[in-house]
Amino acid sequence: MSKINRYLSRGLCAAMSLAILAGGVSFASYTAGAAANTAAAAAAEKQSGLQKTETVYVIAKADGTPEKVIVSDWIKNPEKLNTITDKSTLTDIENTKGEETYTINENNAVQWAANGNDIYYRGNGKAETLPVGVKVSYQLDGKTVSPDDLAGKSGRVTMRFDYENRQFETAKINGKDEKIYVPFVMLTGMMLDDERFTNVEVKNGKVVNDGSRTIVAGFALPGMQESLGVDKKDFELPSYVEVSADVDKFELATTLTVATADLFGDMDTSKIDGKADELKKKLDEFGDAVDQLSDGTSQLYQGVSTLLSKSGELVDGVNQLYDGSVSLKDGAAQLSDGAGDLSDGLGTLDNGASDLKDGAGKLDSGMGDLSAGADTLDGGAQQLQAYIAQLVGGLNQIAANSSQLRGGSEEIFNTLLATAGKQIAAAGIEAPSLTIENYGAVLDSVIGSLSDDNVQALAESKAREAVAATVNAQRDVIRQAVEGNVRKQVTEGVIAAAGLGMTLEQYDAAVAAGQVPEAVQTQIAAAVSAQMAGMDSTIDSATEEQIAALIEQNMQNEEVQAQIAEALGKAQAGRESLAALKAQLDSYHQFYDGVNTYTAGVDSADAGANQILEGSYSLTYGTDNLKNGASQLKEGTGALKNGTATLKGGSAQLNAGALQLKQGAAQLSSGANQLTDGLAQLKNGTSALVDGVQQLNDGAMTLDEGMKKFKSEGVDKLKKLVDTDLKNTVDRFKAMKKAADNYKSYSGVAEGTDGKVDFIIKTAGIE
């Protein structure tokens, strides 16, 4: 899987985790439904507003094989209908909370005489009609064992829960018939005694230890991998739960598995298409920007390549210039030596006039070579200046592209931060706008706000609000019950004070039988009324105590506690998703810093090349002066040669001129030495310059190749995903949402009745 695909899979996982977290802390029961036949019999009563809430209890063996299916149904009757028509495949149906009766009509429908009441009943179902199942397998030290053989054994035990989703629909996806499973979420939990179980690990779940027991909770999404059409090589959705532990004398009380299909219960699929179109538009704009950036890096690479190819000519010119300066140095040294000899030989001028004439001829010839060398040196200096000017031009072009490169990388970074900010906002999490400077601190703060303590406090607070609202809704009923108890106590006290020695029930029976005189009845009623008149504060206080006790009692309900624990699990998933998002942004930040470092180096090289260009102007000025001086010197030696004929008459003047020649030759030799040393340094520096240009060329090539790879493997594939795979995924999500909405009941639901269902699978203990 490519790097881009890895990022996409992480991004999809992060988006799903944030979507679950953004749903808030919910305390409603998970609901789903069995595939119901919504077409009721023609004779069935038309009814609406009814809701059938169903809980299916599956009593299974230790390996998950169902032994008994017990179904509890609650038909809510908000319209207070006198007759409710229900559809059910259950047997042995019995009313569990009332006296309402039912009959089976001619359409095999269950018709309840509701008399305006809700209906609570239960019955037995069939294991073969269950839409989901659990298979539990056991291993001891790597070998498969049966539950019975595992009891009392010690070693490394592995329990694996494999889930089967049997409920699906067929939908058209991209023109093909695809099998779409009802999106059941399977939640399996168990409690392990720390005296027996240690080093507990779980795949696709979480382990929590309270000091004496280890609580294991795992989840899976059977069938969703196939429904989404996602290759497991890209990323794998959990389809099983595996628990491993070191065990001393294995014993397990039970395991509980809850199945629900309410994963997409609140999803509005009509809003997905618009978001997909918006994402496609943004990616098109992003792709255009990357195309421009890729073109810029290509131009940068071509310019640096040209610079590198011309560097060889620059090195050759510097080498030629250096060789010429060496010849000049040697010639100047020879001239200096010759001038010394000339000065020394003036003492024997009379005897060596003919020799001097010959030497003057040689000097004239040498000065011709010197003049030619000076011409070559001047030409080489001008050529060097041209090369350096070309170098400066190339670096100026590169430096001009640096700001575009920096701006492009910063624009990409800001786009990534904006996308991440939208994901966080879509999840319902308030956070400051993400910037390059603050994103790390902001994400760390958001992750910290999702700590277990914060989520625990929020979950318990919302649970208490929900429970308190439910209990307070019954305040009048509770107060009436409290007032009735107080009245009974007061009445029995008055009866006892009257010397009758009866309970309230006995007194009422005696009054009904005419055994209590009316005067006594009047006296007792007046006394009761008088005492009850001052009991309001007592009744109010007792009512508040009763309400508080009921709230605390309901807070300990297993369902409420399970939902609080579930909220903690969602918070952990959100933290992990945000941590993965921060890691991706950190990775791009490294690339962004590298671009800035590279462009700063280009700007520095450009400034240095401009300084070299200014120095080359001084060099050409000096070589031009040297050329003119050598020409004048050549003219002087010519005159010297012509004047040797009159040497004898002007020996004094010749002696003075020879002294000047000696001094000038010494200065020329010294200048030639300095010129050679300077050109040697220039020659040595050219290799470093070429190496730098080579590194610059390699870097530009790597950058160009990287941008092309990023465009082809990143942006182009991402745009293709939005154009094809994203639409395919959206269609599959819609199909799963539809399958979940269509699945309303396990045992059946009548026309006009909404349905919700939970499955609870309890496995037998192993002792």
N, C-alpha and C positions, 0 to 999 in steps of 0.2 A: 504494500500500500504506500502510495507516495506521501510526501510531507503534507501537501495540500489536502489529500483525503483524510489524513490523520487529524488535521485541524478541523475539517468539516465534521467528522464524527464527534470530536470533542465539543465543537460548537453546538451540534444537535443535542448531545447529552446535556450540555450546560443549559440550553434553551428549555428542554423538557424538565430538568430539575427546578429551574426558576419558575416555570409555569405551575408546577405542583406546589412550590412554596408560596407563590403569589395567591393561591386559592385560599390562604388564611388558615386559621385553626378552626376546623369544622367539627361540630359535635352531633351532626345528624348521622344516622346509621347508613352504612353503605348499602346501596340497593341495586338490583339488577332484575332480570326477569326471565322466565322460561319462555321458549318460543310459543306464543299463544295464538290460538285461532280466534281472530277478532270478529269473525262473522258469526254472530249469535243466531239462534234459531228464530224463525220468523215470528213465533209466538212470544218470544222473550220480551219482558217489559223494557221499554226505553228508559234508560237511567243515565244520569251524568253527575259528576261531582264526587262519585265514590272512589275510594282508594283502597286497594288490597295490599297490605303489607304482610310479607310472608317470610318466615324464618324456617329453613330446612336443616334439621339436625340429622347428621349421618353418624351412626354408631358403627365403627369399623374395627376390624382386627388390627393387631400390631403392625401388620404389613400393609394396611390401608384398604383391605377388602371389605366392602360394606356388608354389614349384617342386618341392620335395621335402619329405616328412614322414617323419621317422625317430623311432621310438618305442623307448624303453628301459624294460623292465619288470623289477621285482624282486618275486618272490613269497616273502614271509617264511613259514617253516615251523616255528613254535615247537613244534608237537606231534610233529615228526619223522616225518611221514607218509611212507610208502614210495611212495604214488601220489598225485599232485595233479591234479585236473581243473580246467582253466582254460578260459576263453572269450575268444576274440580274433578280431578282424576283420583282423589284420595279415597281410601276405604276406612271403615270404622270411624266415621266422622262423629265428633261429640262436642257439644257446647261447653266451653271452659270457664265462662264468666257471665252467666245469665241463665234465664229460663226460656229464651227464644227457641222455637222449634223450626224444623225444616221439613220439606217434602221434595221428592224427586218428580218433576213434571214429565209430560209426554216427550219432551226434547232432551231428557236425561240431564236437565239443569237442576241445580240445587236452589230451591226457593225458600228463603227464610222469612218467617213472620217477625219482622224486626220491631214493629211498633215504635218506630222513630229512634231505636237504639243502635249503637255500634255492635257488631257481631264478632265474637272471639271464639274460634274453634280450632280443633286439631284433628289430624288423621294420619294414616300411614301411607307412605309412598313406596315406589318400586326402585330398587337400586339401578336397574338397567336403564331407567329414564333419566338418571342424573346427567346434567350437561358437563360436569367436571369430575375428575377423580384424582386420587392420590395413590401412588405406589411407593411404599417405604421399604428400602433394602438395608441390610446391615452387614458390616464387615468387622472381623476381629483380627487385628494384626495382618491386614491385607487379604484375608480369606473370607469368602462369603459364608455367613451363618444364618440360621433361622432364628426368629425371636426367642423361641423356647430354648434353643441351645445356648443363646447368649446370656440368659439369666444367670446371675451369680459369677460370671466369668470376669477376668481381669486382663487388661492389656490396652492397646490402642484401638478404640472403637470408632467406626465411621457410620453415620446414619445419613442416608441420601433419600430425599423426598423428590420424586419425579411426578410432574403434574400433567394430566391429559385434558385437553380442551376438546369436547365433542360437539360443541354448538357453533354452527357457522352458517353463513349465507353466501350466495353466489352473486358477484357484482361485476359490472363491466369496468375494467381498468385498462386504459390505453387501447381500447378496442378488443380486449380479450376478456373471457370469463375467468375470474379469479375467485378463489375460496377465501372469504373474509370471516375470521373467527370473532365471536362476541368477545370483547376485550376484558376478560376476567383477570383480576389481580388476586393472586393467592398469597395469603399471609399466614405463615406457620410459626407457632410459638411453643416453648416448653420451658420448664424450670428444672434445673439440675442441682443436686445436693453437692456442695463443695467438698464434703467428706468423701464422696465417691468420684466426683468428676473434677479433673484439673487440666490445665493447658487446653482450654476449650477454644476451638476455632470454628468459624462458619464462613462458607462461601455464599455470596448473595444475601448477606444479612448483617446483623450486629449482635455483639455479646455485651451484656451489662451484668456487673457483679455488685451485690449489696452487702458483701462481707460474709454471708453464710450460704447464699444461693447464687447460681449463675442463671440469668435469664437470657434465652436465645430467641431472637426474632429474625425470620428470613422472609423474603418475598420473591415472587416469580411472575412472569407474564406469558403463560403458555399460549402458543398460537400467534402472538403478536409479531414474532420474527417473520413468519410466513405471510401474515396479513400485510405488513409493511413492505414485503419483498426485498428485505435487506440481506445481503450476503454476509454470512458469519465471518468471512475473512476481513470485511471492513470493520464491523463491530458487532458484538453478540449481546442480545438482550437476555436477561436471566430467565431460564426455563426450569431451573431446579434449585434446591437448597441442600447443602451438604454440611453436616455438623460432625466434627472430629474432636475426640478428647481422650486423655489418659484416664482409664477407669479402674477402680478397685471394687470388685464384686458388683457387676452391673445390675442396676435396678432403675426402672423408669415408670413413673406413675401414669402419665398419659402425654399426648401431644394434641394441640388444637390447631386446626387450619380453617381460616375464614376466606371465603371466596366472594368477590363482589365484582360487578360489571359497571360500576359508577365512575370509572376513570375519566370518561369524557362527559359526565353528567351535565356540567355547566358550560361546556364548550359551545360557542356560537360559530359554526363552520361558515356562515355567510360572510364573516369578516376575514377569512383566511385568503380568499382570492385577491382582494384588494391589497393586502400586505405583500402577497407574492408579486403583483404587478409593480408595486412601489420598489421592492427589492430589485427587480429586474432593471428598472429605470436607473437606480443608483449604481448598479453594477456596470451598466452601459457607460455612464459618465466616468466611473472609475477606470473602465477599460480604455476609454479615450485618453485619459490622463497617463495611463501606463504606456500607451502607444507613443505618445509624445516623449515621455521619459526614455523609452527604449531607443527612439530615433536620435535623441540627444547623446546617449551613451555611444551609439554607433559613430556619430560624427566625432565625438571625443576620441574614440579609438583610432579612427582614420587619421585625425590630425596628429596624434602622438606617433603613429606609425610613420607618417611622413617625416616628422622630426627625427625619429630614430634612423631612418634611411639617410638623411642628410648629415647625421652625426659622423658617419664615416668620412664624408668629404671634408668636414671640419677638422677631423683628426689628421687627415692627409695634408691639409693646408698648413696646420700647425707644425707638423713634422718637417715639411719643406722649409717653412720659415726658420725652424730651429737649425736645420742643416745649413741654410744660408748664413745664419748668424755665426755658426761654427767656422765656416769658411772666412767670414769677415774677421772673426777673432784671430784666426791663424794669420790672415793677411796683415791685420793691424799689428800683430806681434812681429811679423817679419819686417813691416815698415819701421816699427820702432827700433828693431835691431839694426836695420840698414841705416836709419838716421843716425844712430850712435856711431856706427862704423864711419859714416860720412864725416861726422864731426871730428872723430879721431884722426881720420886720414887727411884732414886739411893741413896737418903739420908737414905732410909729405906731398902737398898739392903740386909743387913744381915738378917733382919726380913722377907723380902719378896722374898727370892731367889726362893722358890718353886712357888710363884705367878708369878715371872718373867719368870720362865721356861714355865708356862702355857701361859703367854702373848706372849713369843717368838714363841710358837707353833701357836698361832692365827695369829701373824704377818706373819709367814711363809705361812700360808694358804691364808691370804689376798694378799700377794705378788704374790701368784700363780694366784689369780683372776686378779691382776693388769697385770701380764705378758700375761695372756690370752687376756685381753682387749686390750693390746698394739698390740698383734698379729692381733686381729680383726680390730683395727684402721688402721694398716699398709695395711691389705688386702683391706679394704674399700677405702683407698687412692689410691692404685694401680688400683682398679676397676674404681674409679672416673677419674683417668688419662686416662684410656682406653676409657671411654665414651666421655671425652672431645676431645680426638684424633679423635674419630669417627665423632663428631660434626664438628671439623675443616675440616675433609675430605669432609663432605657433603657441607659445606659452600664454600670450595675451588671449588667444582664441580659447585655449583650455580654461583659463581663469574666468573668461566671460561665461562659460558653461557651468562653472562651479555653483553660482547662485541658483541657476535653474535646477541643478541636481539636488542642492540642499533644499530648495523650495518644494521639489517633487517628493522627496523622502518625508519632509515635514507634513505635506498634504496627505500622504498615505497614512502617516501616523495619526493625524487628527481624524481621518476618516474611520480608522480602526477604533479610536477612542469614542467617536460619536456613535458608532454601531454598538459598542459595548454599553455605552450609557443608555441607549434606547432599550437594549435587552434588560438592563437593571430596572429602568423605569416601567417597562412592560410587565415586570414581575411584581410591581407594586412596592418597590423598595425606594424610599426617598434617599437621595445622595447628591452631593454637589456635582456640577458638570466636570467630566474627566478632562484633564489637560496632561501634557507631557510631563509637567513638573509635579502634579499632585496625584496622578492616578494610583500610584502605589499606596500612598497614605489613605486615599479614599477607599480603595478596595479592602485594605487591611482593617479599616474602621467598620465597613459594612460586614466583613466576615466576623469581626469581633462582636458586632451587635447580634449576630445569629448564634451566640453561645448557648449551650444547653440550659444554663441558669436563666438567661433572658427568655428563651422560648418556653421553658417550664413555667416561669412566672406568668407569661402571657396566656399560655394554655389554661392554667389553673384559674386565672382571672376570668377568662371568657366562659369557662365551664361553670364557674360559680354564678356568673351573671345569668347564664341560660337556666341553670337549676333553680336559682332564686326566682326568676321570672315565672317558671312553671309552678313552683310551690305557692308564690304569692297570688297567682291566678285563682287558687283555691282558698284564698284567705276567708271569704265569707263562709264557706263550707266548714273550714276548720274552726272558725269562731262559733258557729252554731253547735258543733260537736262539743267544744269546751263549755259553752253556756249550758248545754243539756246536762253535762256531767255535774257542773256546779249546782244547777237547779235540783238534780236528783239528790245530791248530798244535803242541800238545804232542806228539801222536803222531808227526807228521812230523819233529819235532825228535829224538825218541828213535830213530826209524827211521834218520834220517841219522847219528846218533851210533853206531848199530850198523853203519854202513858199508854199508847196503843201497842207498842212493841211489834211493829210490822215493817217490812221493807216496802219500797215504793210500789213494787209490783203487787205485793199482797194487799196494800192499801187500795190501789186502783181496783183490784178484784173485789174487795169488800164493799167499796162504794158502788160498783156495778151491781152487786148482789143486794144492795139496800141495807147493808148491815151497819152503816155509819150514818148517824143522824146528820141532817142538813146543817144544823147549827154548828156541829163539830167540823163539818166540811168547810163551812164559811170561815170559821175561826182559823182552821189550818191554812186555807187559801190566802187569807189576809196576812197571816204571819209569814208565809212564804213570799208574798209580794213585797212585804215590808223589808225582809232581809235581802231579796234580790235587787231591790232598788239601790242598795249601796254596794253591789258586787261588780259594777262595770269595770272599775280599775283592776280588780282581781281577774276578771275574765280576759281583759285586754292583755294583762301581763302573762297569763297562762297561754293565751293565743300566740304571743310573740315567741315564748319559749318553745311551743310546739312547732312553729314555723322554722325556728332556728335548728331544732333537732332534725326536722325533715330534710332541711338543706344539707346538713352535715351527713346524714344517712345516704342521701342520693349522690353526694360527692364521692362516696366510697364505692359506688356502683362500678362493676367490672367494665361496662361499656365506656363510661366516662374516663376511667383510668386508662383503658386501652387507647382511646382517642388522644389523650394527653401524650402517651408514649409514642403514638404515631406521629404527632406533631414534632416531637424531638427527632424522629427519624427523617422527616422531611427537611428539618432545619439542617441536619448533618449533610444531606444530599446537596442542599443549597450552598453550604460552606465549601464543600469539595468542588462544586461547579465553579464558584467564584474564584477559588484558588487556581483551578486550571485556566480560567480566563486571564488571571493576573500573570501566570507563567507565560502564556502566549504573548501578552503585551510586553513582558520583560525581554522575550526573545527578539521581538522586532526592535526594541529599544537599543539592543546591542548593534543591530544593523544600522540604525539611525545614527548612533555615535560614530560608527566606522565611516559613514559617508561624510560626516562633518570633519573628522580627522583627515580624510583623504583630500577634501576640498581646501582645507587649511594648508596642507602641504603643497598643493598646486599653486596657491596664492603666494606662498613663500618662494617657490622656485621662480615664479614670474618676476618677483621683486629682485631676486639675485641676478637673473638674466639681464634685467635692465641696467643694473650696476656694471656688469661685464661690458655691455654695449657702450656705456659712457667711457669706460677704460680703453675700449678699442679706438675711440676717437683720438685719445691722447697718443696711442701707439702709432696710428697712421700719420699723425702730425710729426712725431719724432723721426719716423723712417723717411718722411719727405725731406725733412731738414738734412738727414744723413745723406740722402741721394744728392741733394744740391751741393753739400759740402764735398762729397766725393768727386763730383763733376768739376768743382772749382779746383780741387787738389790735382785732378788729372791735367787740367790746363796749366797748373803751376809746374808740374813735372815735365810737361812738354816744353815749357819755356826754359826749364833747367837744362833739358837736353840740348836745346838750341844755343843756350848760353855757354855751354862747355868750351866752345871755340874761343871765347874770350875769358876763360877761367883764369889764365895766368894774370890778366890785367885786373881782375876784380876779385882776387883771392880773399881780400879782407871782407868785401861785401858777401862773398860766397860763404865765408866762415860764419858771419852773422846769420845769414839765411839758413845755413845748415843747422845752427843752434835752434833757430825757431822751428825748423822742420822736425828736429829731434823732440822738442817739447810738444809740438802738435801731434806727432806720431804717438808719444807716450799717452797724451790725453785720448787720442783715438783708440789706442789699445785698451785703456781703462774703460772707456765707454762701450767698446765692443764686448769686453768681459761682462760688464753689467747687463748689456743687452742679451748676451747668451744665457746668463743666469736667470734673467727674467723669463726668457722664452722657455728655458728648461722647466721653470715652475708652471708656466702656462701649459707646456706639453704634458707634465705630470697631472695637471688638473683636468685635462680633457678626458682622460680615462675615467675619472670619477664622474665627470659630467655625462659621459656616455652611459656609465653604469646607472646613474640616476634616471636618465631618459629611458633606459631599458626597463628599469623597475616601474617607471611611470607607464610605459607601454604595456608591461605585463598586467599591472593593476587595471588599466583602462580596458584591456582585453577581457580580464576576469569580470569586471563590472558589466561590460557589454554582453558577455555570455550569460552572466547571472540574470540580467534584465530580460534577455530573450527567454531563458528558462522559466523565470518567474511569470512572464506573459503566457508562454505556451502551457506550462504545467500548472500554473496557478489561476490567473485571471480568466484565460480561455476556458479551462475546465470548470471554473466556478460559474461562468456565464452559461456554459452548457448545462450545468446542473440546474440552474434556475429555469432555463428554457425547457428542459425535459424532465429530469429526475424530481425537481421540486413539485412540478405539477402532478407527476405520478404519485408522489408522497401525499400531497394534499388530497387527491382523489381517494387514496387508501384511507386517510384519516376520516374523510367524510363517510366512506363505506363502513368503517368500524363504528363511528358515531351512530349511523343508521341502524346497524346490527344491534348495538346496545339499546337504542330506543325501542326497537321492535321486540326485544326480549323482556317481557313484563312479569312472567310468573312461571314457577316450576309446575304447579298443579293445574293451572288454567286460570283465565280471567274472562269475565263476561264483557259483552259489548258495552261501551260507555264507562267502563271502570278502569282507572289507572292502576298500574301494578308495580310493586317493588319487592325484591327478594334478596335475602342473604343465605349463604350456605355455611354451616359450621360442621366440620368433620372432626370427630373425636376418636382417636385410636385407643385401643385397649392397652393397659399397662403391662409391663414385663417385670415379673417378680420371680 
